[in-house]
Amino acid sequence: MLRLERTPEGVELYATVRLELPQAVTDALEKGIPMVFLAEAEVMRSRWYWSDKKVVSAQRHMRLAFQPLTRRWRLNVASGPITGNSLGVALNLNFDSLSEAMATILRISAWKIADTGQMEADGSYRVEFRFSLDVSQLPRPFQIGAFGQSDWKVSASATRQLGPEGSK
């Protein structure tokens, strides 16, 4: 489910992603292999005379890892790639179970994907939303093993129209 809202500050995205983690991904997570999930939103302006123009794109990186000493799940959420020990500016959350952590990852609310100044008030736009497991962030042996295997394909997408300001 995908919903868009125009606010005085810009455009906010609300999404509830429906997917089941494959057993291979769950097993790797439970063995302490961190997984990075990627939510992407692109705002496209329709043009009748040319291909659609990308107005803005936003990303949210969510790194989930099991902490064996505390038996807890740690979720880092950042607007840029999470690499090595440098998390940059990130939100860090802890959970008691994998299901609690996944419920938080799969529910996105009030994510500001565009500022008011980036979009015209009278313009019509199309928003493309994608959610996936970022296989490129896996440890190298897993990247090689995951390439081309359906067990590692975790993705969902949706598209919605965003009309001019004031329209429903």
Rosetta constraint file for C-alpha pairs under 8 A:
AtomPair CA 1 CA 15 HARMONIC 5.52 0.50
AtomPair CA 1 CA 16 HARMONIC 5.15 0.50
AtomPair CA 1 CA 17 HARMONIC 6.57 0.50
AtomPair CA 1 CA 18 HARMONIC 8.00 0.50
AtomPair CA 1 CA 158 HARMONIC 7.90 0.50
AtomPair CA 2 CA 13 HARMONIC 7.33 0.50
AtomPair CA 2 CA 14 HARMONIC 5.85 0.50
AtomPair CA 2 CA 15 HARMONIC 4.48 0.50
AtomPair CA 2 CA 16 HARMONIC 6.66 0.50
AtomPair CA 2 CA 158 HARMONIC 6.94 0.50
AtomPair CA 2 CA 159 HARMONIC 7.93 0.50
AtomPair CA 2 CA 160 HARMONIC 7.40 0.50
AtomPair CA 3 CA 13 HARMONIC 5.99 0.50
AtomPair CA 3 CA 14 HARMONIC 5.06 0.50
AtomPair CA 3 CA 15 HARMONIC 6.27 0.50
AtomPair CA 3 CA 160 HARMONIC 7.75 0.50
AtomPair CA 4 CA 11 HARMONIC 6.86 0.50
AtomPair CA 4 CA 12 HARMONIC 5.78 0.50
AtomPair CA 4 CA 13 HARMONIC 4.79 0.50
AtomPair CA 4 CA 14 HARMONIC 6.24 0.50
AtomPair CA 4 CA 160 HARMONIC 7.89 0.50
AtomPair CA 4 CA 162 HARMONIC 7.19 0.50
AtomPair CA 5 CA 11 HARMONIC 5.61 0.50
AtomPair CA 5 CA 12 HARMONIC 5.19 0.50
AtomPair CA 5 CA 13 HARMONIC 6.56 0.50
AtomPair CA 6 CA 10 HARMONIC 5.82 0.50
AtomPair CA 6 CA 11 HARMONIC 4.54 0.50
AtomPair CA 6 CA 12 HARMONIC 6.41 0.50
AtomPair CA 6 CA 165 HARMONIC 7.07 0.50
AtomPair CA 7 CA 11 HARMONIC 5.95 0.50
AtomPair CA 7 CA 12 HARMONIC 7.19 0.50
AtomPair CA 8 CA 116 HARMONIC 6.90 0.50
AtomPair CA 9 CA 115 HARMONIC 5.92 0.50
AtomPair CA 9 CA 116 HARMONIC 5.57 0.50
AtomPair CA 10 CA 112 HARMONIC 6.80 0.50
AtomPair CA 10 CA 113 HARMONIC 7.58 0.50
AtomPair CA 10 CA 114 HARMONIC 5.37 0.50
AtomPair CA 10 CA 115 HARMONIC 4.13 0.50
AtomPair CA 10 CA 116 HARMONIC 4.13 0.50
AtomPair CA 10 CA 117 HARMONIC 7.74 0.50
AtomPair CA 11 CA 112 HARMONIC 5.73 0.50
AtomPair CA 11 CA 113 HARMONIC 5.87 0.50
AtomPair CA 11 CA 114 HARMONIC 5.21 0.50
AtomPair CA 11 CA 115 HARMONIC 6.55 0.50
AtomPair CA 11 CA 116 HARMONIC 7.21 0.50
AtomPair CA 12 CA 109 HARMONIC 7.96 0.50
AtomPair CA 12 CA 110 HARMONIC 5.17 0.50
AtomPair CA 12 CA 111 HARMONIC 5.13 0.50
AtomPair CA 12 CA 112 HARMONIC 4.37 0.50
AtomPair CA 12 CA 113 HARMONIC 5.89 0.50
AtomPair CA 12 CA 114 HARMONIC 7.40 0.50
AtomPair CA 13 CA 108 HARMONIC 7.51 0.50
AtomPair CA 13 CA 109 HARMONIC 6.48 0.50
AtomPair CA 13 CA 110 HARMONIC 5.67 0.50
AtomPair CA 13 CA 111 HARMONIC 5.10 0.50
AtomPair CA 13 CA 112 HARMONIC 6.42 0.50
AtomPair CA 13 CA 113 HARMONIC 6.73 0.50
AtomPair CA 14 CA 107 HARMONIC 7.80 0.50
AtomPair CA 14 CA 108 HARMONIC 5.45 0.50
AtomPair CA 14 CA 109 HARMONIC 4.44 0.50
AtomPair CA 14 CA 110 HARMONIC 5.78 0.50
AtomPair CA 14 CA 111 HARMONIC 6.72 0.50
AtomPair CA 15 CA 106 HARMONIC 7.80 0.50
AtomPair CA 15 CA 107 HARMONIC 5.90 0.50
AtomPair CA 15 CA 108 HARMONIC 5.02 0.50
AtomPair CA 15 CA 109 HARMONIC 6.46 0.50
AtomPair CA 16 CA 106 HARMONIC 5.84 0.50
AtomPair CA 16 CA 107 HARMONIC 4.65 0.50
AtomPair CA 16 CA 108 HARMONIC 6.35 0.50
AtomPair CA 17 CA 106 HARMONIC 5.00 0.50
AtomPair CA 17 CA 107 HARMONIC 6.40 0.50
AtomPair CA 17 CA 131 HARMONIC 7.72 0.50
AtomPair CA 17 CA 156 HARMONIC 7.03 0.50
AtomPair CA 18 CA 106 HARMONIC 7.24 0.50
AtomPair CA 18 CA 156 HARMONIC 7.66 0.50
AtomPair CA 19 CA 154 HARMONIC 7.72 0.50
AtomPair CA 19 CA 155 HARMONIC 7.78 0.50
AtomPair CA 19 CA 156 HARMONIC 7.45 0.50
AtomPair CA 21 CA 25 HARMONIC 6.35 0.50
AtomPair CA 21 CA 26 HARMONIC 6.42 0.50
AtomPair CA 21 CA 154 HARMONIC 6.96 0.50
AtomPair CA 22 CA 26 HARMONIC 6.45 0.50
AtomPair CA 22 CA 151 HARMONIC 5.68 0.50
AtomPair CA 22 CA 152 HARMONIC 6.99 0.50
AtomPair CA 22 CA 154 HARMONIC 7.70 0.50
AtomPair CA 23 CA 27 HARMONIC 6.00 0.50
AtomPair CA 23 CA 151 HARMONIC 7.37 0.50
AtomPair CA 24 CA 28 HARMONIC 6.22 0.50
AtomPair CA 24 CA 151 HARMONIC 6.07 0.50
AtomPair CA 24 CA 152 HARMONIC 7.05 0.50
AtomPair CA 25 CA 29 HARMONIC 6.16 0.50
AtomPair CA 25 CA 151 HARMONIC 7.39 0.50
AtomPair CA 25 CA 152 HARMONIC 6.54 0.50
AtomPair CA 26 CA 30 HARMONIC 6.19 0.50
AtomPair CA 27 CA 31 HARMONIC 6.33 0.50
AtomPair CA 28 CA 32 HARMONIC 6.62 0.50
AtomPair CA 28 CA 33 HARMONIC 5.42 0.50
AtomPair CA 28 CA 34 HARMONIC 7.99 0.50
AtomPair CA 29 CA 33 HARMONIC 5.03 0.50
AtomPair CA 29 CA 34 HARMONIC 6.16 0.50
AtomPair CA 29 CA 35 HARMONIC 6.97 0.50
AtomPair CA 29 CA 64 HARMONIC 7.96 0.50
AtomPair CA 29 CA 65 HARMONIC 6.54 0.50
AtomPair CA 29 CA 66 HARMONIC 6.43 0.50
AtomPair CA 30 CA 66 HARMONIC 6.33 0.50
AtomPair CA 31 CA 66 HARMONIC 7.53 0.50
AtomPair CA 32 CA 65 HARMONIC 6.18 0.50
AtomPair CA 32 CA 66 HARMONIC 5.04 0.50
AtomPair CA 32 CA 67 HARMONIC 6.83 0.50
AtomPair CA 32 CA 68 HARMONIC 7.17 0.50
AtomPair CA 33 CA 65 HARMONIC 6.49 0.50
AtomPair CA 33 CA 66 HARMONIC 7.43 0.50
AtomPair CA 33 CA 138 HARMONIC 7.91 0.50
AtomPair CA 33 CA 139 HARMONIC 7.99 0.50
AtomPair CA 34 CA 63 HARMONIC 6.62 0.50
AtomPair CA 34 CA 64 HARMONIC 5.55 0.50
AtomPair CA 34 CA 65 HARMONIC 4.32 0.50
AtomPair CA 34 CA 66 HARMONIC 7.14 0.50
AtomPair CA 34 CA 138 HARMONIC 7.31 0.50
AtomPair CA 35 CA 63 HARMONIC 5.60 0.50
AtomPair CA 35 CA 64 HARMONIC 5.33 0.50
AtomPair CA 35 CA 65 HARMONIC 6.55 0.50
AtomPair CA 35 CA 133 HARMONIC 7.28 0.50
AtomPair CA 35 CA 134 HARMONIC 7.52 0.50
AtomPair CA 35 CA 137 HARMONIC 7.30 0.50
AtomPair CA 35 CA 138 HARMONIC 6.58 0.50
AtomPair CA 36 CA 61 HARMONIC 6.56 0.50
AtomPair CA 36 CA 62 HARMONIC 5.39 0.50
AtomPair CA 36 CA 63 HARMONIC 4.23 0.50
AtomPair CA 36 CA 64 HARMONIC 6.29 0.50
AtomPair CA 36 CA 133 HARMONIC 6.05 0.50
AtomPair CA 36 CA 134 HARMONIC 5.47 0.50
AtomPair CA 36 CA 135 HARMONIC 7.71 0.50
AtomPair CA 36 CA 137 HARMONIC 6.42 0.50
AtomPair CA 36 CA 138 HARMONIC 7.71 0.50
AtomPair CA 37 CA 61 HARMONIC 5.92 0.50
AtomPair CA 37 CA 62 HARMONIC 5.04 0.50
AtomPair CA 37 CA 63 HARMONIC 6.32 0.50
AtomPair CA 37 CA 64 HARMONIC 7.93 0.50
AtomPair CA 37 CA 131 HARMONIC 7.24 0.50
AtomPair CA 37 CA 132 HARMONIC 5.67 0.50
AtomPair CA 37 CA 133 HARMONIC 4.44 0.50
AtomPair CA 37 CA 134 HARMONIC 5.55 0.50
AtomPair CA 38 CA 59 HARMONIC 6.97 0.50
AtomPair CA 38 CA 60 HARMONIC 5.83 0.50
AtomPair CA 38 CA 61 HARMONIC 4.82 0.50
AtomPair CA 38 CA 62 HARMONIC 6.31 0.50
AtomPair CA 38 CA 130 HARMONIC 7.95 0.50
AtomPair CA 38 CA 131 HARMONIC 5.64 0.50
AtomPair CA 38 CA 132 HARMONIC 5.31 0.50
AtomPair CA 38 CA 133 HARMONIC 6.11 0.50
AtomPair CA 38 CA 134 HARMONIC 6.09 0.50
AtomPair CA 39 CA 59 HARMONIC 5.68 0.50
AtomPair CA 39 CA 60 HARMONIC 5.09 0.50
AtomPair CA 39 CA 61 HARMONIC 6.57 0.50
AtomPair CA 39 CA 129 HARMONIC 7.34 0.50
AtomPair CA 39 CA 130 HARMONIC 5.75 0.50
AtomPair CA 39 CA 131 HARMONIC 4.45 0.50
AtomPair CA 39 CA 132 HARMONIC 6.65 0.50
AtomPair CA 40 CA 57 HARMONIC 7.28 0.50
AtomPair CA 40 CA 58 HARMONIC 5.76 0.50
AtomPair CA 40 CA 59 HARMONIC 4.53 0.50
AtomPair CA 40 CA 60 HARMONIC 6.49 0.50
AtomPair CA 40 CA 129 HARMONIC 5.69 0.50
AtomPair CA 40 CA 130 HARMONIC 5.13 0.50
AtomPair CA 40 CA 131 HARMONIC 6.38 0.50
AtomPair CA 41 CA 57 HARMONIC 5.60 0.50
AtomPair CA 41 CA 58 HARMONIC 5.27 0.50
AtomPair CA 41 CA 59 HARMONIC 6.52 0.50
AtomPair CA 41 CA 113 HARMONIC 6.92 0.50
AtomPair CA 41 CA 127 HARMONIC 6.66 0.50
AtomPair CA 41 CA 128 HARMONIC 5.58 0.50
AtomPair CA 41 CA 129 HARMONIC 4.49 0.50
AtomPair CA 41 CA 130 HARMONIC 6.47 0.50
AtomPair CA 42 CA 54 HARMONIC 6.95 0.50
AtomPair CA 42 CA 55 HARMONIC 7.61 0.50
AtomPair CA 42 CA 56 HARMONIC 5.93 0.50
AtomPair CA 42 CA 57 HARMONIC 4.29 0.50
AtomPair CA 42 CA 58 HARMONIC 6.52 0.50
AtomPair CA 42 CA 127 HARMONIC 5.59 0.50
AtomPair CA 42 CA 128 HARMONIC 5.20 0.50
AtomPair CA 42 CA 129 HARMONIC 6.63 0.50
AtomPair CA 43 CA 54 HARMONIC 5.99 0.50
AtomPair CA 43 CA 55 HARMONIC 5.52 0.50
AtomPair CA 43 CA 56 HARMONIC 5.34 0.50
AtomPair CA 43 CA 57 HARMONIC 6.20 0.50
AtomPair CA 43 CA 125 HARMONIC 6.50 0.50
AtomPair CA 43 CA 126 HARMONIC 5.82 0.50
AtomPair CA 43 CA 127 HARMONIC 4.57 0.50
AtomPair CA 43 CA 128 HARMONIC 6.59 0.50
AtomPair CA 44 CA 52 HARMONIC 6.07 0.50
AtomPair CA 44 CA 53 HARMONIC 5.40 0.50
AtomPair CA 44 CA 54 HARMONIC 4.45 0.50
AtomPair CA 44 CA 55 HARMONIC 5.51 0.50
AtomPair CA 44 CA 56 HARMONIC 7.38 0.50
AtomPair CA 44 CA 125 HARMONIC 5.51 0.50
AtomPair CA 44 CA 126 HARMONIC 5.09 0.50
AtomPair CA 44 CA 127 HARMONIC 6.20 0.50
AtomPair CA 44 CA 128 HARMONIC 7.86 0.50
AtomPair CA 45 CA 52 HARMONIC 5.60 0.50
AtomPair CA 45 CA 53 HARMONIC 5.16 0.50
AtomPair CA 45 CA 54 HARMONIC 6.41 0.50
AtomPair CA 45 CA 55 HARMONIC 6.49 0.50
AtomPair CA 45 CA 123 HARMONIC 7.47 0.50
AtomPair CA 45 CA 124 HARMONIC 6.41 0.50
AtomPair CA 45 CA 125 HARMONIC 4.61 0.50
AtomPair CA 45 CA 126 HARMONIC 6.36 0.50
AtomPair CA 46 CA 51 HARMONIC 7.53 0.50
AtomPair CA 46 CA 52 HARMONIC 4.78 0.50
AtomPair CA 46 CA 53 HARMONIC 6.68 0.50
AtomPair CA 46 CA 124 HARMONIC 6.83 0.50
AtomPair CA 46 CA 125 HARMONIC 6.19 0.50
AtomPair CA 46 CA 126 HARMONIC 7.24 0.50
AtomPair CA 47 CA 51 HARMONIC 6.26 0.50
AtomPair CA 47 CA 52 HARMONIC 5.33 0.50
AtomPair CA 47 CA 53 HARMONIC 7.18 0.50
AtomPair CA 55 CA 118 HARMONIC 7.10 0.50
AtomPair CA 55 CA 119 HARMONIC 7.39 0.50
AtomPair CA 56 CA 113 HARMONIC 7.79 0.50
AtomPair CA 56 CA 114 HARMONIC 6.62 0.50
AtomPair CA 56 CA 118 HARMONIC 7.43 0.50
AtomPair CA 57 CA 113 HARMONIC 7.11 0.50
AtomPair CA 57 CA 114 HARMONIC 7.86 0.50
AtomPair CA 58 CA 79 HARMONIC 7.82 0.50
AtomPair CA 58 CA 113 HARMONIC 5.59 0.50
AtomPair CA 58 CA 114 HARMONIC 7.81 0.50
AtomPair CA 59 CA 79 HARMONIC 5.76 0.50
AtomPair CA 59 CA 80 HARMONIC 6.94 0.50
AtomPair CA 60 CA 77 HARMONIC 6.93 0.50
AtomPair CA 60 CA 78 HARMONIC 5.84 0.50
AtomPair CA 60 CA 79 HARMONIC 4.63 0.50
AtomPair CA 60 CA 80 HARMONIC 6.72 0.50
AtomPair CA 61 CA 76 HARMONIC 7.97 0.50
AtomPair CA 61 CA 77 HARMONIC 5.71 0.50
AtomPair CA 61 CA 78 HARMONIC 5.25 0.50
AtomPair CA 61 CA 79 HARMONIC 5.94 0.50
AtomPair CA 61 CA 80 HARMONIC 6.29 0.50
AtomPair CA 61 CA 81 HARMONIC 6.13 0.50
AtomPair CA 61 CA 82 HARMONIC 6.95 0.50
AtomPair CA 62 CA 75 HARMONIC 6.65 0.50
AtomPair CA 62 CA 76 HARMONIC 5.57 0.50
AtomPair CA 62 CA 77 HARMONIC 4.50 0.50
AtomPair CA 62 CA 78 HARMONIC 6.55 0.50
AtomPair CA 62 CA 105 HARMONIC 7.19 0.50
AtomPair CA 63 CA 74 HARMONIC 7.97 0.50
AtomPair CA 63 CA 75 HARMONIC 5.58 0.50
AtomPair CA 63 CA 76 HARMONIC 5.07 0.50
AtomPair CA 63 CA 77 HARMONIC 6.52 0.50
AtomPair CA 63 CA 82 HARMONIC 7.27 0.50
AtomPair CA 64 CA 73 HARMONIC 6.96 0.50
AtomPair CA 64 CA 74 HARMONIC 5.75 0.50
AtomPair CA 64 CA 75 HARMONIC 4.62 0.50
AtomPair CA 64 CA 76 HARMONIC 6.63 0.50
AtomPair CA 64 CA 101 HARMONIC 7.86 0.50
AtomPair CA 65 CA 73 HARMONIC 5.77 0.50
AtomPair CA 65 CA 74 HARMONIC 5.35 0.50
AtomPair CA 65 CA 75 HARMONIC 6.64 0.50
AtomPair CA 66 CA 71 HARMONIC 7.05 0.50
AtomPair CA 66 CA 72 HARMONIC 6.03 0.50
AtomPair CA 66 CA 73 HARMONIC 4.54 0.50
AtomPair CA 66 CA 74 HARMONIC 6.27 0.50
AtomPair CA 67 CA 71 HARMONIC 5.53 0.50
AtomPair CA 67 CA 72 HARMONIC 5.35 0.50
AtomPair CA 67 CA 73 HARMONIC 5.89 0.50
AtomPair CA 67 CA 74 HARMONIC 6.94 0.50
AtomPair CA 68 CA 72 HARMONIC 6.99 0.50
AtomPair CA 71 CA 96 HARMONIC 7.42 0.50
AtomPair CA 72 CA 94 HARMONIC 6.60 0.50
AtomPair CA 72 CA 95 HARMONIC 5.76 0.50
AtomPair CA 72 CA 96 HARMONIC 5.07 0.50
AtomPair CA 72 CA 97 HARMONIC 6.79 0.50
AtomPair CA 73 CA 94 HARMONIC 5.56 0.50
AtomPair CA 73 CA 95 HARMONIC 4.99 0.50
AtomPair CA 73 CA 96 HARMONIC 6.25 0.50
AtomPair CA 73 CA 97 HARMONIC 6.52 0.50
AtomPair CA 73 CA 98 HARMONIC 6.63 0.50
AtomPair CA 73 CA 101 HARMONIC 6.94 0.50
AtomPair CA 74 CA 92 HARMONIC 7.08 0.50
AtomPair CA 74 CA 93 HARMONIC 5.81 0.50
AtomPair CA 74 CA 94 HARMONIC 4.62 0.50
AtomPair CA 74 CA 95 HARMONIC 6.47 0.50
AtomPair CA 74 CA 101 HARMONIC 7.97 0.50
AtomPair CA 75 CA 91 HARMONIC 7.97 0.50
AtomPair CA 75 CA 92 HARMONIC 5.68 0.50
AtomPair CA 75 CA 93 HARMONIC 5.10 0.50
AtomPair CA 75 CA 94 HARMONIC 6.23 0.50
AtomPair CA 75 CA 95 HARMONIC 7.97 0.50
AtomPair CA 75 CA 101 HARMONIC 7.15 0.50
AtomPair CA 76 CA 87 HARMONIC 7.91 0.50
AtomPair CA 76 CA 90 HARMONIC 6.14 0.50
AtomPair CA 76 CA 91 HARMONIC 5.58 0.50
AtomPair CA 76 CA 92 HARMONIC 4.58 0.50
AtomPair CA 76 CA 93 HARMONIC 6.53 0.50
AtomPair CA 77 CA 90 HARMONIC 5.32 0.50
AtomPair CA 77 CA 91 HARMONIC 5.02 0.50
AtomPair CA 77 CA 92 HARMONIC 6.49 0.50
AtomPair CA 78 CA 82 HARMONIC 7.12 0.50
AtomPair CA 78 CA 87 HARMONIC 7.51 0.50
AtomPair CA 78 CA 88 HARMONIC 7.64 0.50
AtomPair CA 78 CA 89 HARMONIC 6.38 0.50
AtomPair CA 78 CA 90 HARMONIC 4.55 0.50
AtomPair CA 78 CA 91 HARMONIC 6.55 0.50
AtomPair CA 79 CA 89 HARMONIC 7.97 0.50
AtomPair CA 79 CA 90 HARMONIC 7.64 0.50
AtomPair CA 82 CA 86 HARMONIC 6.94 0.50
AtomPair CA 82 CA 87 HARMONIC 5.40 0.50
AtomPair CA 82 CA 88 HARMONIC 7.73 0.50
AtomPair CA 83 CA 87 HARMONIC 6.73 0.50
AtomPair CA 83 CA 137 HARMONIC 7.96 0.50
AtomPair CA 94 CA 101 HARMONIC 7.88 0.50
AtomPair CA 95 CA 100 HARMONIC 6.31 0.50
AtomPair CA 95 CA 101 HARMONIC 5.85 0.50
AtomPair CA 96 CA 100 HARMONIC 7.14 0.50
AtomPair CA 97 CA 101 HARMONIC 6.53 0.50
AtomPair CA 98 CA 102 HARMONIC 6.08 0.50
AtomPair CA 99 CA 103 HARMONIC 6.06 0.50
AtomPair CA 100 CA 104 HARMONIC 6.50 0.50
AtomPair CA 101 CA 105 HARMONIC 6.33 0.50
AtomPair CA 102 CA 106 HARMONIC 5.97 0.50
AtomPair CA 103 CA 107 HARMONIC 6.27 0.50
AtomPair CA 104 CA 108 HARMONIC 7.59 0.50
AtomPair CA 114 CA 118 HARMONIC 6.51 0.50
AtomPair CA 114 CA 119 HARMONIC 7.60 0.50
AtomPair CA 115 CA 119 HARMONIC 7.24 0.50
AtomPair CA 116 CA 120 HARMONIC 7.77 0.50
AtomPair CA 119 CA 123 HARMONIC 7.31 0.50
AtomPair CA 121 CA 164 HARMONIC 5.74 0.50
AtomPair CA 121 CA 165 HARMONIC 5.13 0.50
AtomPair CA 122 CA 163 HARMONIC 7.84 0.50
AtomPair CA 122 CA 164 HARMONIC 4.46 0.50
AtomPair CA 122 CA 165 HARMONIC 6.05 0.50
AtomPair CA 123 CA 163 HARMONIC 6.75 0.50
AtomPair CA 123 CA 164 HARMONIC 5.07 0.50
AtomPair CA 123 CA 165 HARMONIC 7.82 0.50
AtomPair CA 124 CA 161 HARMONIC 7.39 0.50
AtomPair CA 124 CA 162 HARMONIC 5.85 0.50
AtomPair CA 124 CA 163 HARMONIC 4.57 0.50
AtomPair CA 124 CA 164 HARMONIC 5.41 0.50
AtomPair CA 125 CA 161 HARMONIC 5.86 0.50
AtomPair CA 125 CA 162 HARMONIC 4.98 0.50
AtomPair CA 125 CA 163 HARMONIC 6.31 0.50
AtomPair CA 126 CA 159 HARMONIC 6.96 0.50
AtomPair CA 126 CA 160 HARMONIC 5.81 0.50
AtomPair CA 126 CA 161 HARMONIC 4.48 0.50
AtomPair CA 126 CA 162 HARMONIC 5.85 0.50
AtomPair CA 127 CA 159 HARMONIC 5.61 0.50
AtomPair CA 127 CA 160 HARMONIC 5.33 0.50
AtomPair CA 127 CA 161 HARMONIC 6.19 0.50
AtomPair CA 127 CA 162 HARMONIC 7.04 0.50
AtomPair CA 128 CA 157 HARMONIC 7.46 0.50
AtomPair CA 128 CA 158 HARMONIC 6.09 0.50
AtomPair CA 128 CA 159 HARMONIC 4.53 0.50
AtomPair CA 128 CA 160 HARMONIC 6.75 0.50
AtomPair CA 129 CA 157 HARMONIC 5.47 0.50
AtomPair CA 129 CA 158 HARMONIC 5.26 0.50
AtomPair CA 129 CA 159 HARMONIC 6.08 0.50
AtomPair CA 130 CA 155 HARMONIC 7.29 0.50
AtomPair CA 130 CA 156 HARMONIC 5.87 0.50
AtomPair CA 130 CA 157 HARMONIC 4.32 0.50
AtomPair CA 130 CA 158 HARMONIC 6.65 0.50
AtomPair CA 131 CA 155 HARMONIC 5.38 0.50
AtomPair CA 131 CA 156 HARMONIC 5.18 0.50
AtomPair CA 131 CA 157 HARMONIC 6.15 0.50
AtomPair CA 132 CA 153 HARMONIC 7.80 0.50
AtomPair CA 132 CA 154 HARMONIC 5.36 0.50
AtomPair CA 132 CA 155 HARMONIC 4.12 0.50
AtomPair CA 132 CA 156 HARMONIC 6.51 0.50
AtomPair CA 133 CA 152 HARMONIC 7.83 0.50
AtomPair CA 133 CA 153 HARMONIC 7.12 0.50
AtomPair CA 133 CA 154 HARMONIC 5.39 0.50
AtomPair CA 133 CA 155 HARMONIC 6.64 0.50
AtomPair CA 134 CA 138 HARMONIC 7.47 0.50
AtomPair CA 135 CA 143 HARMONIC 6.20 0.50
AtomPair CA 135 CA 146 HARMONIC 7.53 0.50
AtomPair CA 135 CA 152 HARMONIC 7.81 0.50
AtomPair CA 136 CA 143 HARMONIC 6.54 0.50
AtomPair CA 138 CA 142 HARMONIC 6.03 0.50
AtomPair CA 138 CA 143 HARMONIC 5.82 0.50
AtomPair CA 139 CA 143 HARMONIC 6.37 0.50
AtomPair CA 140 CA 144 HARMONIC 6.44 0.50
AtomPair CA 141 CA 145 HARMONIC 6.32 0.50
AtomPair CA 142 CA 146 HARMONIC 5.71 0.50
AtomPair CA 143 CA 147 HARMONIC 6.13 0.50
AtomPair CA 145 CA 149 HARMONIC 7.73 0.50
AtomPair CA 146 CA 151 HARMONIC 7.62 0.50
AtomPair CA 146 CA 152 HARMONIC 5.78 0.50
AtomPair CA 147 CA 152 HARMONIC 7.96 0.50
AtomPair CA 149 CA 153 HARMONIC 7.15 0.50
AtomPair CA 163 CA 167 HARMONIC 6.09 0.50
AtomPair CA 163 CA 168 HARMONIC 7.24 0.50
